[in-house]
Amino acid sequence: LAVLGTAAVVATALVATAGRDAPRADGGAPSSGPPAARLAPVPGTATSAPEALAADPDIRADGTAVVLPRASAGHCDQAVADAEPVAVEALEHAGSRVGEVRLYRSPGGGQVCAKLVKPEGSPLRDRETHVALTLCGTGGSCDRDWHSYLIDAGPVAVATRDGCVTWRASMLDAAGREWWVRDSTGQWGCGGG
C-alpha cells in the first residue's frame, strides 16, 4: 500500500461482524458521485482497475479541500444489493486510529462499495470535519464523496470485472488546518491487495 502524508495505513483482517456502516446524522440515501475520466491500470498488477491516486484530486495544490455537494447518507447494502463486508483498512494519525475505509462487495463480486468512517474512539467522530473518499473500479469508473460529515462519507460504489478496486482517503483535522490523512491509498481484490 502506498502511504503519503503523515497518515499510516494499517490493513486489518476481514470484517466478521454484521455491523454495517455507521448512520450519518443527516439521514438519506446513497450517493452516486460524478463520473471520472478513464484512468491507467494499477501499477504492478494484472488488473484493469484505475489507480485512485490518479483520479481527480480531492486536495488543491494550495492544500485546501475540494468540496463536492453534500451526498445523501446511506449504507453499502443500499448502494449494492446484499453487500457483504470484506475488509477494513485503518487510517492512523500520530498513533491514533482516526478513520477506517470499510469495503463491501456484491455476492457475485461485480460491485464493490466503500465508506470512510470515523470509528468509535476517533478524536474526529461526531465532529463536522472534511473527509474525502474516492473508490475506483474497472472501466475507468470512480465514485467519490468529499464533504464535511460527523461520522462517515459514502457509500461510494463501482463496478469491477475482476474484483479489484483502489481507494484514496483524506481527512482534515477538527480545526480545518491540518491533513491528518492526506491521499492515503489502498487496494482490495487486486491479487494480494
N, C-alpha and C positions, 0 to 999 in steps of 0.2 A: 504494500500500500504506500502510496506517496503521501507524505505528510509535509504540509507547508505551514509557515507562521509559527505561532507559539503553542499550537494545539498538538497533542499526541493522539493518534487514533489507535485504539486497542480493540482488536477483534475479539468477540466473545462467542460462546457456543450457541447452538440453535436455541431458539426461543421455545420453551416447552410449556409455557403457560397459555391459557386461553385468554388472558387479559389483553384484549386488543388495544387500540390506540386510546390514549387519554382524551376525554372530551375537552373540546375547546370552549371557553367561556361564552363565545358569541353564537354557538349552535350553528346548524345548517348542513349543507350537502357538500360532496367532494368538489375539488377544483379541477378544471380541465387544462388550464395553462395554455400559453401561446405556443404555436408550432415553432420548431427550430430549424435552422439550416442543416443540410447534410454535413456530417462530421466524419472525421477519419476513424478507422478501427482502433481499438485499444492496442497500444504498442506491446509487442511480446506475446500476443495471444493469437489464436487462430479463429477468433470470433469476429463478428461483424458489429458488435455494439460500439457506438460512438464514445469517445472519451469525454467524460463530464467536465473535465478541466478545460477542454477546448470549446465548450458551449459558451453562449453569451455570458459575459462576466456579471456577477452579482455585486461586485465592488468596483467603483470607478477608479481611475488612475490616481485621483487625489485622496483615495481612501474612504470616500463617503459611500454609503449603501445605495444600491439601486433598489427602488421600492416599486413593486407591482401593485395593482389594485388588490384590496383585501379579498382573499379567497374564502369560500364557504367552508365551514368546518365539516369534518366527516371522518369516517373510519375506512380502512382499506377494504373491509368486506362490503362496503357500499360502492366503492370505486371499481373493485374487481370481484365478481361473483364468487362466493365461497373461498375468499382469500385465506390462505393458511400462513401463519408466521413461520419464517425460515431463518432469520438471523437478526442479531442486534450488533451494531458497531458503536462502541463507546467513544465519545469525544471528551477529551480532558483538557483542562487549563490549570496550570500550577498545581498539579497533582490531584485535582478535584474533578469528578465527573460532572460536566455541565450540560451534556446533551447525549442523545442516542439517535442513531439512524436505525429505524426499525423497518425491516424488509418483509414483505408478504408476497406470495405468488398464487396464481390460479392453480386449481388441481391439475390441469393439463400442462402447466408451465408456460403457456403462451403469453401471459401478462404478469408483470411484477409491479407492486405498489410499494411506496415508502412514505414514512412520516419522520420528521425531525422533532423529537420530543425532549422537553426539559424534564428529566426524571425526578421522582421524589428525592429530596436532599440537594438538588441543584440550587446554587445561590441565585439562579435566574428564574426558577419556577415561580409562577404566579406574579411575575413582574413583566410588564409590557416591554419586551426587548425585540430588536430586529433579529430575525432568523431567516436564513436562506437555504433552501433545499432544491437541488437540481437532480433529476433522475433521467438517465439516457438508456435507451434500448436499441433495437435493430432498426435499420432503415433510416437512420438519421433522426429518429424521434427523441425529443426530450420534453419533459414536463417539469414545471418549476413553481415554487411558491416562495416569494421573497417579501416579507412584510413583518410588522411587529405583532407579536402574539403573547399571551400569558403562558400558554403551556406547549403548544406544538404548531408546526407548519405541515401542510399536506392535508389529505393524501394527494400524492402525485403518482401517476400510473403510466406505464408504457408497455407497448407490445415488444415481445422478444422471441425471435425464431429459435434461438439455441439456449435460452435461459440466462444469457449473460446480460448484466446491467452494470453501469457505472454510476456513481453518485458523487456529488460535491456538496459540502455543507459549510456555512459560515454563521457565526453567532457574535453579535455585538454585546458588550458589557451593559449593565443596567444604566450607566451614566451616558451611554451612547458615544463614548470616546475611544474605546479600545476594542479591537477584534480579538476576542478570546479564542475563537476558532476562525481561521481565515483560509478559505479554499482547501479545506481538508477533503481528500478524495478517497474513494474505495471502490471495490468491485465485488460482485457476487455472481456465482454461477459461471465464471469465465475460466474454468479449468484450473482450479487451485485458489481462486479468489473468493 
